[in-house]
Amino acid sequence: MDKKPVKPQIAIKTTAQPFAYPLKQLMMELEAREADGKRELLGYGFSDFKEMNSLISGFRKGNISLILGSKNRLKSSLLLSIACSIIKDKKVPVLYYNFNTPIMDLLYNASSWSSNLPLDTLKKAKIMGNSTRKNAFQKSLDEFSKFQNYLHLVAGSQISTPLLIENEIKILKQKYKSKNFVLIIDGLQSMPSNEAISSKILKIESVVNSLKSIALSQNIPVIVGAAITKDAIEIDEKEDNERIKLSDCRNCPDIEDLIDFGFVMSKNWTNSNELNNQLSQKAENIQKDKDYIPDMEVIDLHLDTCPVDIEEEQSVQFMVHRLNGRFYELGMAFEQELQNFNRIDKLVTEIIVREEIEFLDIDPNRKPKKKKLESNKQNTQNNQMSGMGDMGMMAGMMPGMAPKQSQQVSQPKKEKVKVSLKLGS
């Protein structure tokens, strides 16, 4: 009698672990802490931005952190700066997928930050044949050497699904022989989902859920940059006290329910106007052109959602070079504006001493700057509709809004300004 063929046994692996396994890891961590001392951060630190780093205790494994904001707020530059800082601090590999900005643009920006060469000079002028420029550029190469072997910049495409990215992470972990890793996604709305989904809202929710699964299964922090709606962009460009929220995330108003940390970037108009006033005054004090000042602004990074061990609705302030996207951390926002103004003055003085900005000589032949004609009437109407008594006082500090007769507050001009970084010839 013929025997029936025996079916081959298929080995099935399980990822389930008994409770004793994570408990053993916990005990090892506690023992290590006894030997090494108190643990300062719960996640990967990024000491270039000390206040933000301290606020969230680093980017934590298994968590997904969102930074929401308009493209005008230079979100990509902030994400790249964070990536570089994490690597310099911890030598942790970072996989950075950008779905919006060309990789070479990011590289030029980073070169401008670290070399103090104007972005336009880096993109157009001869560098290696000019000794001053070459030496300055060498500074950026020296800075890049601190993280270049750990940073992987990838231009995202319509095949860059969460599934493909997770496979990339596994490969890179094997390459570095390390479980430590950070994933950054810049351009949430442009990232494809694992499966074709016609609804934009459902597609983004699917992508975020997939990224959260990656954070948990790979035990890594995931940092995501996302865009805001058109209405929110208009809100962010208005000179009033209204600001955007997490619910202004484009095509995903319920994003807060899907993430662990949620930051919102918005321009602080009052402090930005004060910054421009100070730059103009400092230029005038040294007999330089007070109208052509570096194009800079103050941005608030609001923490709108977070784990229960952190207090919500705190804000970190940054001063930003709009031309090359360099971020300078000012610190936690003060309730008293005078304290914020004094801190801005201190930082501006420091970067002038470091020759990271320079003012132009007065040139009577220089073409006058074109003024942007804003509707003063509209700004006045917005003031009246707000019903806020202090807005009338703020009018004297905001361009395009006429101050009351009793106020003696100088008005900064609201035209775009050119930046001039220090460069020897």
C-alpha positions as semicolon CSV with decimal commas, in nm:
position;residue;x (nm);y (nm);z (nm)
1;M;0,000;0,000;0,000
2;D;0,143;0,333;-0,111
3;K;0,224;0,577;0,162
4;K;0,075;0,923;0,141
5;P;0,330;1,193;0,067
6;V;0,440;1,377;0,376
7;K;0,389;1,753;0,357
8;P;0,701;1,950;0,446
9;Q;0,694;2,123;0,781
10;I;0,689;2,502;0,757
11;A;0,880;2,676;1,031
12;I;0,669;2,952;1,178
13;K;0,845;3,219;1,378
14;T;0,666;3,423;1,636
15;T;0,745;3,775;1,743
16;A;0,559;3,731;2,069
17;Q;0,781;3,740;2,376
18;P;0,695;3,627;2,729
19;F;0,664;3,897;2,991
20;A;0,997;3,790;3,138
21;Y;1,181;3,929;2,833
22;P;1,084;4,299;2,864
23;L;1,111;4,266;3,242
24;K;1,471;4,154;3,201
25;Q;1,538;4,456;2,980
26;L;1,388;4,684;3,243
27;M;1,612;4,539;3,514
28;M;1,919;4,582;3,292
29;E;1,827;4,946;3,234
30;L;1,783;5,010;3,607
31;E;2,118;4,847;3,685
32;A;2,289;5,055;3,416
33;R;2,141;5,370;3,567
34;E;2,286;5,279;3,906
35;A;2,628;5,262;3,747
36;D;2,600;5,558;3,509
37;G;2,389;5,794;3,717
38;K;2,061;5,973;3,659
39;R;1,911;5,956;3,313
40;E;1,882;6,312;3,183
41;L;1,663;6,244;2,877
42;L;1,403;5,982;2,788
43;G;1,484;5,997;2,417
44;Y;1,754;6,095;2,169
45;G;1,888;6,439;2,255
46;F;1,963;6,726;2,016
47;S;2,161;6,979;2,216
48;D;2,178;7,244;1,942
49;F;1,824;7,331;2,056
50;K;1,859;7,294;2,432
51;E;1,521;7,430;2,542
52;M;1,319;7,224;2,294
53;N;1,531;6,921;2,380
54;S;1,469;6,968;2,752
55;L;1,097;7,035;2,702
56;I;1,024;6,698;2,539
57;S;1,315;6,507;2,700
58;G;1,448;6,410;2,357
59;F;1,273;6,222;2,078
60;R;1,150;5,897;2,229
61;K;1,151;5,545;2,090
62;G;0,813;5,418;1,979
63;N;0,673;5,771;1,952
64;I;0,565;5,971;1,649
65;S;0,626;6,346;1,667
66;L;0,464;6,592;1,426
67;I;0,587;6,940;1,331
68;L;0,308;7,127;1,153
69;G;0,355;7,451;0,966
70;S;0,356;7,651;0,647
71;K;0,640;7,615;0,398
72;N;0,709;7,984;0,467
73;R;0,810;7,892;0,821
74;L;1,104;7,686;0,685
75;K;0,992;7,357;0,837
76;S;1,236;7,150;0,627
77;S;1,532;7,349;0,756
78;L;1,428;7,287;1,116
79;L;1,389;6,913;1,055
80;L;1,732;6,892;0,891
81;S;1,888;7,088;1,178
82;I;1,732;6,848;1,429
83;A;1,861;6,548;1,234
84;C;2,217;6,682;1,229
85;S;2,206;6,766;1,600
86;I;2,084;6,416;1,696
87;I;2,370;6,260;1,503
88;K;2,634;6,491;1,650
89;D;2,511;6,415;2,002
90;K;2,454;6,040;1,983
91;K;2,599;5,911;1,652
92;V;2,257;5,765;1,574
93;P;2,182;5,683;1,208
94;V;1,906;5,903;1,062
95;L;1,699;5,823;0,755
96;Y;1,551;6,148;0,621
97;Y;1,286;6,122;0,347
98;N;1,193;6,455;0,189
99;F;0,889;6,465;-0,039
100;N;0,890;6,842;-0,103
101;T;1,236;6,999;-0,119
102;P;1,518;6,893;-0,357
103;I;1,804;6,734;-0,166
104;M;2,058;6,971;-0,323
105;D;1,862;7,271;-0,193
106;L;1,883;7,130;0,159
107;L;2,255;7,073;0,115
108;Y;2,314;7,427;-0,008
109;N;2,121;7,564;0,289
110;A;2,322;7,357;0,535
111;S;2,646;7,470;0,367
112;S;2,541;7,832;0,405
113;W;2,463;7,787;0,778
114;S;2,799;7,637;0,859
115;S;3,022;7,845;0,630
116;N;2,853;8,188;0,668
117;L;2,871;8,219;0,290
118;P;2,565;8,381;0,133
119;L;2,335;8,126;-0,026
120;D;2,343;8,313;-0,357
121;T;2,724;8,306;-0,353
122;L;2,731;7,932;-0,290
123;K;2,492;7,866;-0,577
124;K;2,643;8,099;-0,838
125;A;2,997;8,216;-0,761
126;K;3,330;8,039;-0,792
127;I;3,425;7,894;-0,455
128;M;3,739;7,684;-0,486
129;G;3,934;7,951;-0,679
130;N;3,879;8,215;-0,412
131;S;4,087;8,156;-0,099
132;T;3,846;8,335;0,136
133;R;3,543;8,148;0,006
134;K;3,733;7,821;-0,007
135;N;3,839;7,853;0,357
136;A;3,485;7,942;0,459
137;F;3,345;7,645;0,271
138;Q;3,602;7,421;0,437
139;K;3,433;7,508;0,768
140;S;3,110;7,356;0,640
141;L;3,296;7,044;0,527
142;D;3,448;7,014;0,874
143;E;3,099;7,049;1,024
144;F;2,955;6,790;0,783
145;S;3,226;6,543;0,885
146;K;3,057;6,519;1,226
147;F;2,743;6,360;1,082
148;Q;2,782;6,284;0,711
149;N;2,832;5,908;0,758
150;Y;2,513;5,876;0,964
151;L;2,272;6,096;0,768
152;H;2,085;5,942;0,475
153;L;1,897;6,199;0,264
154;V;1,643;6,048;0,026
155;A;1,415;6,223;-0,222
156;G;1,074;6,068;-0,163
157;S;0,869;5,938;-0,455
158;Q;0,539;5,762;-0,515
159;I;0,701;5,425;-0,446
160;S;0,833;5,540;-0,106
161;T;0,559;5,370;0,093
162;P;0,583;5,299;0,467
163;L;0,646;4,933;0,381
164;L;0,944;5,018;0,159
165;I;1,082;5,259;0,419
166;E;1,057;4,998;0,695
167;N;1,262;4,759;0,481
168;E;1,522;5,036;0,436
169;I;1,539;5,078;0,813
170;K;1,601;4,707;0,865
171;I;1,882;4,710;0,608
172;L;2,048;5,017;0,762
173;K;2,021;4,873;1,113
174;Q;2,211;4,568;0,994
175;K;2,468;4,789;0,822
176;Y;2,537;4,985;1,140
177;K;2,490;4,681;1,364
178;S;2,275;4,895;1,587
179;K;1,918;4,900;1,711
180;N;1,934;5,277;1,752
181;F;1,777;5,468;1,464
182;V;1,571;5,777;1,378
183;L;1,327;5,820;1,089
184;I;1,228;6,165;0,959
185;I;0,949;6,215;0,704
186;D;0,926;6,564;0,554
187;G;0,607;6,607;0,354
188;L;0,335;6,389;0,508
189;Q;0,069;6,490;0,257
190;S;0,287;6,381;-0,038
191;M;0,381;6,041;0,104
192;P;0,205;5,740;-0,056
193;S;0,019;5,483;0,151
194;N;0,082;5,109;0,134
195;E;-0,243;5,062;-0,055
196;A;-0,425;5,282;-0,306
197;I;-0,677;5,499;-0,120
198;S;-0,885;5,757;-0,304
199;S;-0,985;5,964;0,000
200;K;-0,712;6,213;0,093
201;I;-0,813;6,209;0,459
202;L;-0,816;5,830;0,482
203;K;-0,486;5,809;0,295
204;I;-0,308;6,036;0,541
205;E;-0,459;5,856;0,838
206;S;-0,336;5,528;0,689
207;V;0,015;5,669;0,640
208;V;0,032;5,804;0,996
209;N;-0,091;5,474;1,140
210;S;0,172;5,289;0,934
211;L;0,444;5,523;1,059
212;K;0,327;5,465;1,415
213;S;0,353;5,091;1,355
214;I;0,710;5,140;1,232
215;A;0,793;5,342;1,545
216;L;0,662;5,060;1,765
217;S;0,788;4,756;1,574
218;Q;1,135;4,901;1,509
219;N;1,145;5,074;1,850
220;I;1,255;5,406;1,701
221;P;1,135;5,768;1,711
222;V;0,959;5,892;1,398
223;I;0,954;6,267;1,327
224;V;0,709;6,397;1,066
225;G;0,670;6,734;0,896
226;A;0,321;6,821;0,769
227;A;0,157;7,106;0,577
228;I;-0,136;7,326;0,678
229;T;-0,453;7,425;0,492
230;K;-0,482;7,733;0,270
231;D;-0,704;7,901;0,528
232;A;-0,442;7,835;0,794
233;I;-0,171;7,988;0,574
234;E;-0,380;8,305;0,554
235;I;-0,417;8,305;0,932
236;D;-0,041;8,265;0,976
237;E;0,029;8,561;0,747
238;K;-0,199;8,800;0,937
239;E;-0,065;9,032;1,203
240;D;-0,296;8,944;1,489
241;N;-0,311;8,712;1,788
242;E;-0,482;8,424;1,610
243;R;-0,260;8,125;1,538
244;I;-0,293;7,792;1,365
245;K;-0,372;7,467;1,549
246;L;-0,310;7,096;1,491
247;S;-0,662;7,076;1,346
248;D;-0,534;7,294;1,059
249;C;-0,331;7,000;0,925
250;R;-0,414;6,973;0,555
251;N;-0,646;6,680;0,478
252;C;-0,618;6,548;0,834
253;P;-0,800;6,763;1,092
254;D;-0,793;6,480;1,349
255;I;-0,415;6,438;1,334
256;E;-0,389;6,505;1,709
257;D;-0,553;6,168;1,782
258;L;-0,287;5,981;1,581
259;I;0,037;6,124;1,722
260;D;0,229;6,139;2,049
261;F;0,385;6,485;2,019
262;G;0,237;6,769;1,816
263;F;0,421;7,095;1,743
264;V;0,278;7,390;1,549
265;M;0,503;7,653;1,387
266;S;0,375;8,009;1,356
267;K;0,528;8,349;1,302
268;N;0,537;8,575;1,606
269;W;0,457;8,908;1,443
270;T;0,514;9,124;1,749
271;N;0,860;8,983;1,816
272;S;0,948;8,975;1,445
273;N;0,868;9,345;1,416
274;E;1,077;9,413;1,724
275;L;1,362;9,213;1,569
276;N;1,348;9,424;1,253
277;N;1,340;9,742;1,463
278;Q;1,652;9,629;1,646
279;L;1,834;9,534;1,326
280;S;1,755;9,874;1,174
281;Q;1,870;10,053;1,489
282;K;2,196;9,859;1,507
283;A;2,263;9,933;1,140
284;E;2,201;10,304;1,196
285;N;2,426;10,306;1,503
286;I;2,724;10,197;1,293
287;Q;2,635;10,418;0,995
288;K;2,510;10,132;0,779
289;D;2,199;10,109;0,563
290;K;1,910;10,073;0,808
291;D;1,661;9,980;0,536
292;Y;1,852;9,687;0,384
293;I;1,875;9,461;0,686
294;P;1,904;9,080;0,708
295;D;1,574;8,906;0,632
296;M;1,496;8,751;0,969
297;E;1,189;8,667;1,176
298;V;1,084;8,511;1,506
299;I;0,895;8,182;1,498
300;D;0,705;8,021;1,784
301;L;0,702;7,642;1,807
302;H;0,393;7,554;2,011
303;L;0,368;7,216;2,184
304;D;-0,005;7,144;2,147
305;T;-0,018;6,775;2,235
306;C;0,219;6,547;2,427
307;P;0,231;6,260;2,679
308;V;0,092;6,321;3,026
309;D;0,437;6,367;3,183
310;I;0,481;6,697;2,996
311;E;0,284;7,018;3,031
312;E;0,100;7,113;2,711
313;E;0,072;7,454;2,545
314;Q;0,430;7,562;2,599
315;S;0,621;7,744;2,327
316;V;0,984;7,759;2,221
317;Q;1,098;8,063;2,024
318;F;1,346;8,068;1,736
319;M;1,507;8,345;1,538
320;V;1,538;8,244;1,174
321;H;1,739;8,358;0,873
322;R;1,481;8,341;0,597
323;L;1,734;8,326;0,315
324;N;1,921;8,013;0,419
325;G;1,688;7,872;0,686
326;R;1,928;7,887;0,978
327;F;1,752;7,849;1,314
328;Y;1,875;8,017;1,634
329;E;1,697;7,903;1,948
330;L;1,587;8,193;2,170
331;G;1,433;7,976;2,443
332;M;1,096;7,928;2,607
333;A;0,853;8,210;2,532
334;F;0,803;8,460;2,815
335;E;0,464;8,602;2,902
336;Q;0,615;8,950;2,931
337;E;0,711;9,077;2,586
338;L;0,985;9,298;2,727
339;Q;1,173;8,986;2,835
340;N;1,140;8,843;2,484
341;F;1,262;9,173;2,336
342;N;1,568;9,182;2,563
343;R;1,654;8,824;2,470
344;I;1,626;8,905;2,099
345;D;1,862;9,200;2,146
346;K;2,117;8,979;2,321
347;L;2,112;8,713;2,049
348;V;2,130;8,967;1,765
349;T;2,436;9,121;1,929
350;E;2,598;8,778;1,961
351;I;2,553;8,682;1,597
352;I;2,682;9,022;1,484
353;V;2,996;8,968;1,694
354;R;3,032;8,620;1,541
355;E;3,005;8,789;1,199
356;E;2,713;8,570;1,099
357;I;2,529;8,873;0,966
358;E;2,656;9,200;0,824
359;F;2,492;9,525;0,726
360;L;2,536;9,703;0,395
361;D;2,710;10,036;0,350
362;I;2,485;10,330;0,273
363;D;2,471;10,375;-0,103
364;P;2,272;10,672;-0,239
365;N;2,273;10,508;-0,581
366;R;2,114;10,189;-0,455
367;K;1,773;10,127;-0,604
368;P;1,500;10,210;-0,350
369;K;1,316;9,912;-0,211
370;K;0,968;9,849;-0,340
371;K;0,707;9,883;-0,073
372;K;0,435;9,626;-0,048
373;L;0,108;9,814;-0,047
374;E;-0,103;9,659;0,225
375;S;-0,454;9,768;0,308
376;N;-0,425;9,976;0,622
377;K;-0,799;9,997;0,637
378;Q;-0,831;9,620;0,648
379;N;-0,581;9,596;0,932
380;T;-0,771;9,863;1,122
381;Q;-1,098;9,680;1,069
382;N;-0,942;9,357;1,195
383;N;-0,829;9,547;1,503
384;Q;-1,176;9,677;1,572
385;M;-1,342;9,341;1,513
386;S;-1,107;9,163;1,751
387;G;-1,252;9,356;2,046
388;M;-0,914;9,344;2,215
389;G;-0,806;9,661;2,388
390;D;-0,437;9,589;2,364
391;M;-0,446;9,552;1,986
392;G;-0,465;9,927;1,949
393;M;-0,140;9,951;2,142
394;M;0,018;9,682;1,926
395;A;-0,074;9,874;1,612
396;G;0,222;10,101;1,660
397;M;0,450;9,798;1,660
398;M;0,307;9,638;1,345
399;P;0,383;9,752;0,993
400;G;0,085;9,863;0,793
401;M;-0,113;9,966;1,103
402;A;-0,126;10,333;1,198
403;P;-0,047;10,408;1,564
404;K;-0,263;10,636;1,770
405;Q;-0,154;10,997;1,814
406;S;-0,070;10,938;2,179
407;Q;0,174;10,659;2,097
408;Q;0,537;10,728;2,026
409;V;0,631;10,391;1,880
410;S;0,846;10,368;1,570
411;Q;0,706;10,162;1,283
412;P;0,929;9,909;1,105
413;K;0,877;9,887;0,733
414;K;0,707;9,575;0,607
415;E;0,888;9,518;0,284
416;K;1,098;9,213;0,217
417;V;1,462;9,272;0,295
418;K;1,782;9,131;0,162
419;V;2,032;8,946;0,373
420;S;2,403;9,006;0,356
421;L;2,629;8,755;0,524
422;K;2,992;8,833;0,601
423;L;3,218;8,746;0,308
424;G;3,571;8,855;0,242
425;S;3,685;8,910;-0,115
